[in-house]
Structures are given as structure tokens and as C-alpha cells.
Amino acid sequence: MHRIETHDKTQKWQWACPTPSRHRDWRVVDGLFECRSCGETFKELVHLPTGNRVRRENVEVVGAEADHKGAFGRPTVE
């Protein structure tokens, strides 16, 4: 299980959306990751130091952009 503390930008910036653009301005919405730049939701993020894709259920997000909007509920965003 990976843990991302969003208040620590050095931790958060190690993760990016899975598109080729690798945007880093993501947040958790309804149990998924939402990339604010793409305007899309994803079930995984890319860990930039390793290049591994990590699914939402294997990531604990702590801090201001944490999963307070529904950890594993049914997505309500399109």
C-alpha cells in the first residue's frame, strides 16, 4: 500500500495521471483520481520515480486532497 500525504508536495509530485502528459494536478473524487488538467477520472496514477501504475485501492491519500469525497463508492462524476 502506498501512502501519499498531499500536504507534502514532494510526495504528491511523485504521482501523475496516466496520460502521456503526466499531469500532477490530481485529486481524489468518488474513489477515483481526477486530473484537473485533463478533466478526466482514472482508476490509477503513475508513480514517476518507478514508472509503475498503481490502482486507487492500493493508495492511501492523506491531507487536504484526500479521499473524503468517497473512498470506494460508486463514481458520481463523468
KABEL-V106962 format. One record per backbone hydrogen bond with DSSP energy under -1.0 kcal/mol. CO is the residue of the C=O (numbers start at 1). NH is the residue of the N-H. E is the energy in kcal/mol with one decimal. If there is no record, write none. Layout:
co=CO nh=NH e=E
co=CO nh=NH e=E
This chain:
co=2 nh=60 e=-3.5
co=4 nh=62 e=-3.0
co=5 nh=8 e=-1.7
co=8 nh=11 e=-1.4
co=8 nh=12 e=-2.1
co=9 nh=13 e=-2.5
co=11 nh=14 e=-1.4
co=12 nh=15 e=-1.7
co=14 nh=48 e=-2.8
co=16 nh=46 e=-3.1
co=19 nh=22 e=-1.4
co=23 nh=17 e=-2.6
co=25 nh=36 e=-2.2
co=27 nh=34 e=-3.5
co=29 nh=32 e=-1.8
co=32 nh=29 e=-2.6
co=33 nh=42 e=-3.1
co=34 nh=27 e=-1.8
co=35 nh=39 e=-2.5
co=40 nh=35 e=-2.6
co=42 nh=33 e=-3.0
co=43 nh=56 e=-2.9
co=45 nh=54 e=-3.0
co=46 nh=16 e=-2.0
co=47 nh=51 e=-3.3
co=52 nh=47 e=-3.2
co=54 nh=45 e=-2.1
co=55 nh=58 e=-2.0
co=56 nh=59 e=-2.0
co=58 nh=2 e=-2.7
co=60 nh=4 e=-3.1
co=62 nh=6 e=-2.9
co=63 nh=66 e=-1.7
co=67 nh=70 e=-1.1
